[in-house]
């Protein structure tokens, strides 16, 4: 006996321990604010392998696992010789392998270093198990097994299996679920419940019978559990907010993962809203949505793409962060600075008419001019001439410096000193998240909170983007913007919610924006083509604004107090109380009817790639400014219907050089020549 024990000891000492490095290669998880699972990343060897501590598993499951797999786990030293002897006798009696006799420690050795099922490998496995027990505690061995046990496909470990198959942590398993997870590691592929449900059900019920026979579960409990269906989820692990998950991936730790500030219910709902909206758009078009909580800067919804797996829509691109032209969406910030500098008051009168500032001649989007209007009306109607006049007075460098000061510089192709007045109409680059963050200042009386994506991000107040009175004045105006066609105004009778919003459409229809806010949240929606191609006829007010309203329907209404725009600017009772210098801004009204007719789009020399329909025609949005309606259009010698506005949606079948002539009611005319593919 002594010689036998000595030989065994020498053999144990001679074998090498299996590497434990696989335990360090684990998956990482991303959680919602309430701890619900959102997303995750596989291990380096493409497994869903999550660290599982035995202390974080239902003790009843551990009892069932050991009763079925290794009854003497806490008594043996790696090898259960009685179990091996019993397994050998059963094999001889039955003529087939009935029980392998492997302990959990021996199974762990095989998981760490797989080898062929031979007698010699079994012997080596036993020796390594004895040696492993000398360097790891029973708890560490159990933890390692619970982390590495296979459950079918690329699932390893009880947490990965429990979350995938049942959508819950292994602390919450029912008896029938626990029995299935005990059964799977023995034959994970042939019993895989999503592909072999009959085999999985039979294996689960066999475990239940064994547990009842060994008095681990009552017979009544066995019968009740065996009568239950498998109940395995088809969707597997959640894959929500993939773009934010990738953004936060560099900060992930394998054990703790990372907790975002996302609301899982809202994220799920708005991802579906985006997917549904995309059904109305052709391939190549995509949508982004972001929702910020105003009180602390928390991002509670982050939809970087309406369909992240669709390559035709470049779904992999995070459109929340993409730099695009904001179009008219920057106008409220110009008005806020003008209010702050006391250049104008919401009731100040300004002439909406054609302007020319050092050769820069911006036209209103509809080609029409309203004459004398108030500053409030100019912002409500999103006039182009007025914010350009204001920007000229404020100064482009001063406007840009304001955003750089708070850490949100607008992107330019030139230096601030070289930037022109086109900045007022969207001639800069900005991301959706940046725009939403900036707009939150109108909901927060001018104050800016740093955007926060994870619970580890500190809450930081960055200071005021605008003085409270100026911010409130803009918020009050934007709350009166008419809702998009077919949508009701989102406001409560008690004044607890007023949703203010501003739309934007970049030059050439490349971007359609809307940002809306109430007291609690700021919401941003972008629609366009990620590759920057035009989306002809897509205005922010017609395509993005309805989605913003839809998002607000998913958000809670503020409980008390007013919403957007609670306080007026100053304490003036009526327009006639304004001091003389605030009664009018800019040059007096001239004769709009005598202004020159100008084709604003397409310009002479422009090369346009048209998006052609099934009939081969390309629809182009032509635009004219100045003059007096109606306007008569002639394209390639063909007379089109006269328009009362300065716009015409022209269907053109020809390719090559296209000639356009427009004539107003007074006979004034302009023409343009462009190339159309």
C-alpha positions in Angstrom: 0.0 0.0 0.0 2.9 2.4 0.9 4.5 1.7 -2.5 1.2 2.4 -4.2 0.7 5.7 -2.4 4.3 6.7 -3.1 3.8 6.0 -6.8 0.6 8.0 -6.8 2.3 10.9 -5.1 5.2 10.9 -7.5 2.8 10.7 -10.4 0.8 13.7 -9.1 4.0 15.7 -8.7 5.1 14.9 -12.2 2.1 16.2 -14.0 1.7 19.9 -14.9 -1.3 21.9 -13.9 -3.7 23.0 -16.6 -3.5 26.7 -17.4 -6.1 28.8 -15.7 -5.8 31.6 -18.3 -9.1 30.8 -19.9 -10.8 32.1 -16.7 -9.3 35.5 -17.5 -10.7 35.6 -21.0 -14.3 36.5 -20.2 -17.2 38.5 -21.7 -18.2 42.0 -20.6 -21.7 43.2 -20.1 -23.5 46.5 -20.4 -26.4 47.3 -18.1 -29.3 49.8 -18.0 -29.7 52.2 -15.1 -31.9 49.8 -13.2 -29.4 46.9 -13.6 -31.2 45.2 -16.4 -28.9 43.7 -19.1 -28.6 45.7 -22.3 -25.7 44.3 -24.3 -22.4 42.6 -24.1 -19.2 41.6 -25.8 -17.8 38.1 -26.3 -14.5 36.9 -25.0 -11.4 36.9 -27.2 -12.2 33.3 -28.3 -15.7 34.3 -29.3 -17.5 32.8 -26.3 -20.2 34.1 -24.0 -18.3 33.4 -20.9 -19.2 35.2 -17.7 -17.5 34.9 -14.4 -19.8 33.1 -11.9 -19.2 33.0 -8.2 -20.9 30.2 -6.3 -22.0 32.8 -3.8 -24.0 34.5 -6.6 -25.9 31.3 -7.6 -29.0 30.0 -5.9 -27.8 27.6 -3.2 -30.5 25.2 -4.1 -29.1 25.0 -7.6 -25.6 24.2 -6.2 -27.2 21.5 -4.0 -28.9 19.9 -7.1 -25.7 20.2 -9.2 -23.5 18.4 -6.6 -26.2 15.8 -5.9 -26.3 14.9 -9.5 -22.7 15.4 -10.6 -20.5 15.0 -7.6 -22.1 13.9 -4.3 -18.8 13.7 -2.5 -17.4 17.0 -3.8 -16.5 18.4 -0.4 -15.1 15.1 0.8 -12.7 13.9 -2.0 -9.4 15.4 -2.9 -10.0 15.6 -6.7 -10.8 12.0 -7.4 -13.8 10.1 -6.0 -12.3 6.6 -6.0 -15.6 5.0 -4.8 -17.5 6.7 -7.6 -14.9 5.5 -10.1 -15.2 2.0 -8.8 -19.0 2.2 -8.9 -18.9 3.5 -12.5 -16.6 0.7 -13.5 -18.9 -2.0 -12.1 -22.0 -0.4 -13.7 -20.2 -0.3 -17.1 -19.3 -4.0 -16.8 -22.8 -5.0 -15.7 -24.6 -2.9 -18.4 -22.1 -3.4 -21.2 -22.0 0.3 -21.8 -20.9 3.5 -20.0 -23.7 4.4 -17.5 -21.7 6.8 -15.3 -18.3 8.3 -15.9 -17.4 8.8 -12.3 -15.7 12.1 -13.0 -15.7 14.7 -10.2 -16.3 18.4 -10.9 -12.6 18.9 -10.4 -11.8 16.3 -13.1 -14.4 17.9 -15.4 -12.8 21.3 -14.7 -9.4 19.9 -15.7 -11.0 18.7 -19.0 -12.6 22.1 -19.6 -9.3 23.9 -19.0 -7.3 21.5 -21.2 -9.5 19.3 -23.4 -8.0 15.9 -24.4 -9.3 12.8 -26.1 -11.5 10.4 -24.1 -9.0 7.6 -23.6 -7.8 5.5 -20.6 -4.5 7.3 -20.5 -6.0 10.7 -20.7 -8.5 9.8 -18.0 -5.6 8.8 -15.7 -3.7 12.0 -16.4 -6.9 13.9 -15.8 -7.2 12.3 -12.4 -3.7 13.1 -11.4 -4.1 16.7 -12.5 -7.3 17.0 -10.6 -5.6 15.8 -7.4 -2.9 18.4 -8.0 -5.4 21.2 -8.7 -7.2 20.5 -5.4 -3.9 21.3 -3.7 -3.6 24.8 -5.1 -7.3 25.8 -5.3 -10.0 25.8 -2.6 -13.2 24.0 -3.1 -15.0 27.4 -3.6 -12.5 28.4 -6.3 -12.9 25.1 -8.1 -16.7 25.4 -8.0 -16.5 29.0 -9.2 -14.2 27.9 -12.1 -16.6 25.1 -13.1 -19.6 27.5 -13.0 -17.7 29.8 -15.3 -16.5 27.3 -17.9 -19.2 24.6 -18.1 -20.6 24.4 -21.7 -24.2 25.0 -22.3 -24.5 24.8 -26.1 -23.1 26.9 -29.0 -20.8 29.5 -27.6 -22.3 29.7 -24.2 -20.0 28.9 -21.3 -20.8 29.3 -17.6 -24.1 29.3 -15.8 -24.6 33.1 -15.9 -24.3 33.1 -19.7 -26.7 30.2 -20.0 -29.2 31.6 -17.5 -29.3 35.0 -19.0 -29.5 33.7 -22.6 -32.1 30.9 -22.1 -34.2 32.5 -19.3 -33.3 36.2 -19.2 -32.4 36.1 -15.5 -29.5 35.7 -13.2 -28.8 32.2 -11.7 -30.0 33.5 -8.3 -33.6 33.4 -9.7 -33.9 30.0 -11.3 -37.0 27.8 -10.9 -36.6 24.1 -10.2 -37.2 23.1 -13.8 -34.8 25.7 -15.1 -32.2 24.6 -12.6 -32.6 21.0 -13.6 -32.1 21.9 -17.3 -28.9 23.7 -16.5 -27.6 20.7 -14.5 -28.3 18.5 -17.5 -26.8 20.5 -20.3 -23.0 20.4 -19.6 -23.0 16.6 -20.1 -24.0 16.9 -23.7 -24.4 20.6 -24.6 -24.9 20.2 -28.3 -27.2 17.2 -28.4 -29.3 18.6 -25.7 -29.2 22.3 -26.8 -32.7 23.5 -25.9 -33.1 25.9 -28.8 -32.2 23.3 -31.4 -33.0 19.9 -29.8 -35.9 20.7 -27.4 -37.1 17.1 -27.1 -33.6 15.9 -26.1 -33.3 18.8 -23.7 -36.7 18.1 -22.1 -35.9 14.4 -21.6 -32.5 15.3 -20.1 -34.1 17.8 -17.7 -36.7 15.4 -16.6 -34.1 12.7 -16.0 -32.2 15.1 -13.7 -35.5 15.8 -11.9 -36.1 12.1 -11.4 -32.6 11.5 -10.1 -32.9 14.4 -7.7 -36.2 13.0 -6.4 -34.7 9.6 -6.0 -31.8 11.0 -4.0 -34.3 13.0 -1.8 -33.0 16.4 -3.0 -36.4 17.4 -4.2 -39.9 16.2 -3.2 -41.8 14.0 -5.5 -44.6 16.5 -5.8 -42.1 19.2 -6.8 -40.6 16.8 -9.4 -44.0 16.2 -10.9 -44.9 19.9 -11.0 -41.5 20.8 -12.6 -41.6 18.0 -15.1 -45.0 19.2 -16.3 -43.5 22.6 -17.3 -42.4 23.5 -20.8 -38.7 24.3 -21.4 -39.5 28.0 -21.4 -36.4 28.9 -23.3 -36.3 32.4 -24.9 -35.8 32.6 -28.6 -34.1 36.0 -28.6 -31.0 35.1 -26.5 -29.0 37.9 -24.9 -30.3 41.4 -25.5 -28.5 43.5 -28.1 -29.8 47.0 -27.2 -27.9 50.3 -27.7 -25.1 48.7 -29.6 -23.5 52.0 -30.6 -23.3 53.2 -27.0 -22.0 49.8 -25.9 -19.2 50.1 -28.4 -18.5 53.7 -27.3 -18.2 52.5 -23.7 -16.3 49.3 -24.5 -12.8 50.8 -23.7 -14.0 51.4 -20.1 -15.4 48.0 -19.5 -14.1 45.6 -16.9 -14.9 41.9 -17.4 -16.1 41.3 -13.8 -18.4 44.3 -13.2 -19.2 45.4 -16.7 -20.6 48.9 -17.0 -23.8 50.4 -15.9 -25.2 53.0 -18.3 -27.9 55.6 -17.5 -30.2 54.2 -20.2 -33.9 53.4 -19.5 -34.2 49.9 -20.9 -38.0 50.2 -21.5 -37.5 53.5 -23.3 -34.5 52.3 -25.3 -36.5 49.2 -26.4 -39.5 51.3 -27.4 -37.5 53.9 -29.4 -35.4 51.4 -31.2 -38.7 49.9 -32.4 -40.0 53.4 -33.3 -36.9 54.0 -35.4 -37.1 50.6 -37.1 -40.8 51.2 -37.9 -40.1 54.7 -39.3 -37.4 53.3 -41.6 -39.9 51.1 -43.4 -41.1 54.2 -45.1 -37.7 55.1 -46.5 -35.6 53.7 -49.3 -32.3 51.9 -48.6 -29.5 54.3 -47.7 -31.6 56.3 -45.3 -31.1 56.1 -41.6 -32.3 57.6 -38.3 -30.7 58.6 -35.0 -32.4 59.4 -31.7 -31.1 60.6 -28.4 -32.9 61.6 -25.2 -31.2 63.6 -22.4 -32.6 64.1 -18.9 -32.2 67.8 -18.2 -31.8 67.7 -14.5 -28.5 65.8 -14.5 -27.3 65.5 -18.1 -28.1 61.7 -18.1 -28.5 60.2 -21.6 -31.5 57.8 -21.1 -31.9 56.7 -24.7 -29.3 56.3 -27.4 -30.3 55.1 -30.9 -27.2 55.5 -33.0 -28.9 53.9 -36.0 -32.4 52.8 -36.8 -31.1 49.4 -38.1 -27.6 48.7 -36.9 -27.3 45.4 -38.9 -28.4 46.9 -42.2 -25.3 47.5 -44.4 -27.4 49.3 -47.1 -28.2 51.9 -44.5 -24.6 51.9 -43.1 -26.1 50.8 -39.8 -22.7 50.4 -38.1 -22.2 54.2 -38.2 -23.0 55.9 -34.9 -25.1 58.8 -36.2 -25.6 60.3 -32.8 -21.9 61.3 -33.0 -21.6 62.0 -36.7 -20.8 65.6 -37.6 -23.4 67.1 -40.0 -24.8 70.5 -41.0 -27.6 71.6 -38.7 -29.4 73.9 -41.1 -31.8 76.2 -39.3 -31.4 74.4 -36.0 -28.8 76.9 -34.9 -31.1 79.9 -35.2 -32.4 79.8 -31.6 -28.8 80.3 -30.3 -28.4 83.4 -32.4 -31.6 84.9 -31.0 -30.5 84.0 -27.4 -27.3 85.9 -27.9 -29.1 88.8 -29.4 -31.5 88.9 -26.4 -28.6 88.6 -24.0 -26.8 91.5 -25.7 -30.0 93.6 -25.7 -29.8 93.9 -29.5 -33.5 93.0 -29.7 -36.5 92.0 -27.7 -39.1 89.3 -28.8 -41.4 92.2 -29.7 -38.8 94.2 -31.6 -39.9 94.9 -35.2 -37.6 93.8 -38.0 -38.0 93.9 -41.8 -38.1 90.5 -43.4 -36.9 91.4 -46.9 -34.1 90.5 -49.3 -30.7 91.5 -47.9 -27.2 91.8 -49.3 -24.3 91.9 -46.8 -21.0 92.2 -48.6 -22.3 90.0 -51.4 -24.0 87.4 -49.2 -27.6 87.3 -50.2 -29.5 84.6 -48.2 -33.1 84.0 -49.1 -35.9 82.6 -47.0 -36.6 78.9 -47.6 -40.0 79.5 -49.2 -38.7 82.4 -51.3 -41.3 84.7 -49.7 -40.8 87.7 -47.4 -43.3 88.9 -44.7 -42.2 92.6 -44.5 -42.3 94.0 -41.0 -42.6 91.3 -38.4 -41.6 90.9 -34.7 -38.5 89.0 -33.7 -40.8 86.4 -32.1 -42.5 85.9 -35.5 -39.1 85.7 -37.2 -38.0 82.8 -35.1 -41.4 81.1 -35.2 -41.4 81.2 -39.0 -37.7 80.3 -39.2 -36.9 83.2 -41.4 -33.4 83.2 -42.8 -32.8 86.9 -43.3 -33.3 88.0 -39.7 -30.8 85.6 -38.0 -28.2 86.6 -40.6 -28.8 90.3 -39.7 -28.4 89.4 -36.0 -25.3 87.4 -36.6 -23.8 90.3 -38.5 -24.3 92.4 -35.5 -23.1 89.8 -32.9 -20.1 88.8 -35.0 -19.4 85.3 -36.1 -16.2 84.9 -34.0 -18.0 85.9 -30.8 -20.8 83.5 -31.6 -18.4 80.6 -32.1 -16.4 81.5 -29.1 -19.5 81.1 -26.9 -19.7 77.4 -27.7 -15.9 76.8 -27.5 -16.0 78.3 -24.0 -18.3 75.6 -22.7 -16.4 72.8 -24.4 -18.7 72.4 -27.4 -16.9 73.9 -30.4 -18.8 74.0 -33.7 -16.8 72.4 -36.5 -15.5 74.7 -39.2 -13.5 74.2 -42.4 -11.7 77.4 -41.6 -10.7 79.5 -38.6 -13.2 81.5 -36.6 -11.9 84.7 -38.1 -12.5 83.4 -41.6 -16.0 82.0 -41.0 -18.8 83.8 -42.7 -22.4 84.6 -42.1 -23.4 81.3 -43.6 -22.8 79.9 -40.0 -26.2 81.4 -39.1 -27.9 79.1 -41.6 -26.0 75.9 -40.8 -22.6 76.5 -42.4 -20.9 74.6 -39.5 -20.6 71.0 -38.4 -22.4 69.6 -35.3 -23.4 66.2 -34.0 -26.9 65.2 -32.8 -25.7 64.7 -29.2 -24.0 68.1 -29.2 -27.1 69.8 -30.5 -29.3 68.1 -27.9 -26.9 69.1 -25.2 -26.9 72.7 -26.4 -30.7 72.8 -26.6 -31.0 71.6 -23.0 -29.8 75.0 -21.9 -33.2 76.4 -23.0 -35.0 73.9 -20.7 -32.5 74.7 -17.8 -32.7 78.5 -17.9 -29.4 78.8 -19.7 -27.5 76.3 -17.6 -25.6 73.4 -19.1 -25.0 70.0 -17.5 -22.3 67.7 -18.9 -23.6 64.8 -20.8 -23.4 61.6 -18.8 -23.6 58.1 -20.3 -22.6 55.8 -17.4 -23.2 55.8 -13.7 -19.5 56.4 -13.2 -19.7 59.7 -15.0 -19.9 62.5 -12.4 -22.7 65.1 -12.6 -21.0 68.3 -13.6 -22.6 71.8 -14.1 -20.6 73.6 -16.7 -22.1 77.0 -16.2 -24.5 79.1 -18.2 -24.6 79.0 -22.0 -26.9 82.0 -21.9 -28.3 84.3 -19.2 -31.6 82.9 -17.8 -33.8 85.6 -19.2 -32.5 85.1 -22.7 -32.8 81.3 -22.5 -36.3 81.6 -21.2 -37.4 84.0 -23.9 -36.2 81.6 -26.6 -37.9 78.6 -24.8 -41.1 80.6 -24.6 -41.1 81.3 -28.4 -40.2 77.7 -29.4 -43.0 76.4 -27.2 -45.4 78.2 -29.6 -44.0 76.7 -32.8 -47.0 74.9 -34.4 -46.8 71.1 -34.3 -46.1 69.2 -37.5 -49.1 68.4 -39.7 -51.3 65.7 -38.2 -49.8 65.9 -34.7 -51.4 67.5 -31.7 -49.6 70.1 -29.6 -48.0 68.3 -26.6 -49.0 70.4 -23.7 -50.9 69.9 -20.5 -53.8 72.0 -19.4 -52.2 72.8 -16.1 -49.1 74.1 -17.9 -46.9 71.3 -16.6 -45.8 70.5 -20.1 -45.0 72.8 -23.0 -42.8 71.2 -25.6 -40.6 73.6 -27.5 -38.9 72.5 -30.6 -36.8 73.7 -33.6 -36.3 72.0 -36.9 -33.5 72.2 -39.4 -32.8 71.1 -43.0 -29.3 71.4 -44.3 -28.4 72.7 -47.7 -29.2 70.2 -50.5 -31.5 68.1 -48.2 -28.6 66.2 -46.7 -29.9 66.4 -43.1 -33.3 66.7 -41.5 -33.2 67.6 -37.8 -35.6 68.3 -35.0 -34.7 69.0 -31.3 -37.5 69.3 -28.8 -37.6 69.9 -25.0 -39.8 70.2 -22.0 -38.8 70.8 -18.5 -37.7 67.2 -17.9 -36.1 66.0 -21.2 -34.5 67.2 -24.4 -35.0 65.0 -27.5 -33.1 65.0 -30.8 -33.9 63.2 -34.1 -31.8 63.2 -37.2 -32.8 61.6 -40.6 -30.7 61.4 -43.7 -28.2 59.4 -45.6 -25.0 58.5 -43.7 -22.9 58.9 -46.9 -24.1 62.6 -47.2 -26.1 62.1 -50.4 -29.2 64.3 -50.7 -32.6 63.2 -49.4 -34.6 65.4 -51.7 -37.8 66.9 -50.3 -37.0 65.7 -46.7 -37.5 68.7 -44.4 -36.9 68.6 -40.7 -40.4 69.8 -40.0 -42.0 67.1 -42.1 -39.9 64.0 -41.4 -38.0 64.5 -38.1 -40.5 66.6 -36.1 -43.2 64.0 -36.1 -40.7 61.5 -34.6 -39.8 63.9 -31.9 -43.4 64.2 -31.0 -43.7 60.4 -31.0 -40.7 60.2 -28.6 -42.3 62.6 -26.2 -45.4 60.4 -26.1 -43.1 57.8 -24.5 -41.8 60.2 -21.8 -43.4 61.2 -18.5 -45.2 64.5 -18.2 -43.6 66.9 -15.6 -45.6 66.6 -12.4 -45.8 70.3 -11.5 -44.8 73.7 -12.7 -44.5 75.1 -16.1 -42.6 73.4 -19.0 -40.6 75.1 -21.7 -40.6 78.8 -21.6 -41.9 79.7 -18.2 -40.5 83.3 -17.9 -40.6 86.2 -20.3 -37.6 88.4 -21.1 -37.7 91.4 -19.0 -40.7 92.9 -17.3 -42.1 95.0 -20.2 -45.9 94.8 -20.3 -46.4 95.4 -24.1 -44.5 96.3 -27.3 -45.2 100.0 -26.9 -43.3 100.0 -23.6 -40.1 99.1 -25.4 -37.4 101.7 -25.2 -36.9 103.4 -28.7 -33.7 101.5 -29.5 -35.5 98.1 -29.1 -38.6 99.0 -31.1 -36.9 98.3 -34.5 -33.8 96.4 -35.6 -32.1 96.6 -38.9 -32.9 98.6 -42.0 -36.5 99.8 -42.7 -38.8 97.9 -44.9 -38.2 98.5 -48.6 -40.4 97.5 -51.5 -40.3 93.7 -51.6 -42.0 93.7 -54.9 -39.2 95.6 -56.6 -36.5 93.2 -55.5 -34.5 91.2 -58.0 -35.6 87.7 -58.9 -32.8 85.2 -58.2 -32.7 81.4 -58.7 -31.2 80.1 -55.5 -31.2 76.5 -56.4 -29.9 75.1 -58.7 -27.2 77.6 -59.4 -25.6 77.9 -62.8 -22.7 75.5 -63.1 -24.0 73.1 -60.5 -23.6 69.3 -61.2 -26.4 67.3 -59.6 -26.8 63.5 -59.3 -30.5 63.0 -59.3 -32.3 60.2 -57.4 -34.5 58.8 -60.1 -37.7 57.0 -59.6 -39.1 53.9 -61.4 -40.3 56.2 -64.3 -36.8 57.5 -64.8 -37.5 61.0 -63.6 -35.5 62.9 -61.0 -37.4 65.3 -58.7 -35.5 68.5 -57.9 -36.5 71.2 -55.4 -36.0 74.4 -57.3 -36.0 77.6 -55.3 -36.3 81.3 -56.2 -36.0 84.5 -54.0 -37.1 88.0 -54.5 -39.7 89.4 -56.9 -43.4 89.1 -56.5 -45.5 85.9 -56.9 -46.8 84.1 -58.8 -43.7 82.7 -60.5 -43.8 81.1 -63.9 -41.2 78.3 -64.5 -39.9 77.1 -67.8 -37.6 74.1 -67.8 -36.0 73.0 -71.1 -38.7 74.9 -73.0 -41.5 73.2 -71.1 -43.8 75.5 -69.1 -44.6 74.3 -65.6 -47.5 75.4 -63.4 -47.0 78.8 -61.7 -46.2 78.7 -58.0 -47.3 81.1 -55.3 -44.2 80.3 -53.2 -40.7 80.5 -54.3 -40.4 76.7 -54.6 -41.1 74.1 -57.3 -40.7 70.3 -57.1 -39.7 69.7 -60.7 -39.8 66.2 -62.2 -37.1 66.1 -64.9 -36.6 63.1 -67.2 -33.7 64.6 -69.3 -30.1 64.1 -68.5 -27.2 66.5 -69.3 -27.4 70.3 -69.5 -30.7 71.7 -68.2 -31.9 75.3 -68.7 -34.3 76.9 -66.3 -36.1 80.2 -66.6 -38.3 81.8 -64.0 -40.4 85.0 -64.3 -42.3 86.8 -61.6 -45.7 88.8 -61.7 -43.9 92.0 -62.7 -42.0 90.3 -65.6 -38.6 90.2 -63.8 -36.7 87.0 -64.6 -33.7 85.0 -63.9 -32.2 81.9 -65.5 -29.8 79.1 -64.6 -28.0 76.3 -66.4 -26.9 73.1 -64.6 -25.9 69.5 -65.3 -28.1 66.7 -64.3 -27.1 63.0 -64.3 
